Amino acid sequence: MSRTRVALVVFSAAALTLAGCSSSDPLAGGNNADGTIVVGSQAYYSNEIIAEIYAQALEADGHEVERQFNIGQRDAYMPLLEEGAISLFPEYTGNLLQFFDNETEARSPADVEAALVEALPESLVALDAAEASDQDSYTVTRAFADEGGLSSIADLARLSGSLTLGGPPELSERPYGPTGLADVYGVDVDFSATGDTTVEDLVAGTVDVANVFTADPRIQLENLVVLDDPEALFLASNVVPVASATLADEIAETINAVSAALSADDLVALNVQSTQEEMSTPDIAAQWLAANQLD
């Protein structure tokens, strides 16, 4: 099946799912016909926590909110966001920019944010980005780093023998995936689609290098080493709310206040509450909003 047909199948299935969850027309615009704001999230616990924070902040401001969480990855939800089936979504500046412009040369947070404004379709608006970031990294175990004298991605090029890179299946086609590693750093790797078990496979030694998000608390808990990226293979990727253009002005003050308060340390702490303390997503969001006087 071609990539185009796959995308159409994914879009159709997701659209039907969303339509079945709401009595209003999901493609009516930034809001449902009854004024409800639809907040979506990726199938990723950290992203869902941010989405729940957005949802509760909007509810505290008097809005009706519908949650459409755990949708999947960007290829699945972006058509829904562009068409207005989803009103608001927590995104990441660098990865989103590369989704629309995989040839971009922007790398710093400010440059990436400016380029993203230009790259987004007219139906979408990026609200204020947060300090918090959860960007891709190439990470190794402490033992592997010590054995090979590794501190940066560039150091991988001088290792003898084959290397196996673990990460989600889509990493194989990302600009910063195996092809990017070879082009930018001269590092050739075999790729293993480890998906949700990437960190576990890294710790077990099944893979040598892993694509791990920088706000993952297991980096600290497992004493992993995030390799420096001197050639900026990875773009800065701050948390950014992306909203339907028809809705952005209405919710900007509320959601921008969330972004202004969401720090890098906050995001790691929120992730710890989810993965280690096993708090529910609504409770995590409510506690954070109350601590920041946004409830």
SULVENUR-V457954 format. One record per residue. N is the residue number from 1. PHI is phi in radians with two decimals (NA if undefined). Layout:
n;phi
N;PHI
N;PHI
This chain:
n;phi
1;NA
2;-1.22
3;-1.08
4;-1.12
5;-1.15
6;-1.03
7;-1.07
8;-1.16
9;-1.13
10;-1.07
11;-1.09
12;-1.11
13;-1.12
14;-1.15
15;-1.12
16;-1.13
17;-1.07
18;-1.12
19;-1.10
20;-1.23
21;-1.62
22;-2.48
23;-1.43
24;-1.70
25;-1.27
26;-1.26
27;-1.87
28;-1.37
29;2.46
30;-1.08
31;-2.04
32;-1.19
33;-1.01
34;-1.56
35;1.56
36;-1.25
37;-1.61
38;-1.71
39;-1.81
40;-1.95
41;-2.63
42;-1.24
43;-1.49
44;-2.67
45;-0.99
46;-1.14
47;-1.14
48;-1.15
49;-1.07
50;-1.11
51;-1.07
52;-1.19
53;-1.06
54;-0.99
55;-1.08
56;-1.21
57;-1.11
58;-1.16
59;-1.11
60;-1.12
61;-1.59
62;1.69
63;-1.56
64;-1.49
65;-2.24
66;-2.02
67;-1.75
68;-2.22
69;-1.64
70;1.04
71;-1.30
72;2.40
73;-1.68
74;-1.00
75;-1.08
76;-1.47
77;-1.64
78;-1.08
79;-1.03
80;-1.20
81;-1.19
82;-1.11
83;-1.47
84;1.69
85;-1.16
86;-2.07
87;-1.63
88;-2.62
89;-2.58
90;-1.33
91;-2.22
92;-2.32
93;-0.96
94;-1.15
95;-1.12
96;-1.19
97;-1.06
98;-1.18
99;-1.10
100;-1.60
101;-2.55
102;-1.36
103;-1.82
104;-1.03
105;-1.86
106;-1.18
107;-2.37
108;-1.28
109;-0.93
110;-1.16
111;-1.17
112;-1.13
113;-1.09
114;-1.14
115;-1.18
116;-1.12
117;-0.99
118;-1.31
119;-1.45
120;-1.13
121;-1.15
122;-1.07
123;-1.36
124;-2.19
125;-2.30
126;-1.54
127;-1.42
128;-1.11
129;-1.36
130;-1.58
131;-1.15
132;-1.01
133;-2.37
134;-2.51
135;-1.72
136;-1.13
137;-2.57
138;-1.85
139;-2.24
140;-2.30
141;-1.29
142;-1.07
143;-1.11
144;-1.17
145;-1.15
146;-1.16
147;-1.12
148;-1.71
149;1.08
150;-1.69
151;-2.32
152;-2.34
153;-1.06
154;-1.03
155;-1.14
156;-1.11
157;-1.16
158;-1.66
159;-1.36
160;-1.54
161;1.49
162;-1.46
163;-2.10
164;-2.00
165;-1.75
166;-1.90
167;3.09
168;-1.13
169;-0.94
170;-1.20
171;-1.04
172;-1.07
173;-1.94
174;-1.36
175;-1.05
176;-1.73
177;-1.40
178;-0.94
179;-1.14
180;-1.10
181;-1.04
182;-1.23
183;-1.24
184;-1.52
185;-2.02
186;1.18
187;-1.86
188;-1.68
189;-2.37
190;-1.49
191;-1.95
192;-2.13
193;-1.37
194;-1.53
195;1.03
196;-1.25
197;-1.82
198;-0.99
199;-1.14
200;-1.07
201;-1.17
202;-1.12
203;-1.11
204;-1.35
205;1.52
206;-1.19
207;-2.17
208;-1.61
209;-2.30
210;-2.30
211;-1.52
212;-2.13
213;-1.26
214;-1.20
215;-1.61
216;-1.25
217;-1.12
218;-1.21
219;-1.04
220;-1.37
221;-1.11
222;-1.73
223;0.97
224;-1.51
225;-2.07
226;-1.43
227;-1.30
228;-1.06
229;-2.20
230;-1.13
231;-1.66
232;0.95
233;-1.06
234;-1.65
235;-1.36
236;-0.96
237;-2.43
238;-1.46
239;-1.13
240;-2.44
241;-1.37
242;-1.99
243;-2.18
244;-1.04
245;-1.03
246;-1.26
247;-1.95
248;-0.95
249;-1.09
250;-1.18
251;-1.91
252;-1.00
253;-1.07
254;-1.17
255;-1.30
256;-1.14
257;-1.15
258;-1.11
259;-1.05
260;-1.11
261;-1.67
262;-1.49
263;-1.65
264;-1.08
265;-1.15
266;-1.01
267;-1.13
268;-1.08
269;-1.10
270;-1.08
271;-1.18
272;-1.10
273;-1.03
274;-1.35
275;-1.49
276;-1.76
277;-1.56
278;1.00
279;-1.32
280;-1.29
281;-1.03
282;-1.04
283;-1.19
284;-1.06
285;-1.13
286;-1.08
287;-1.13
288;-1.15
289;-1.08
290;-1.16
291;-1.13
292;-1.82
293;0.96
294;-2.06
295;-1.61
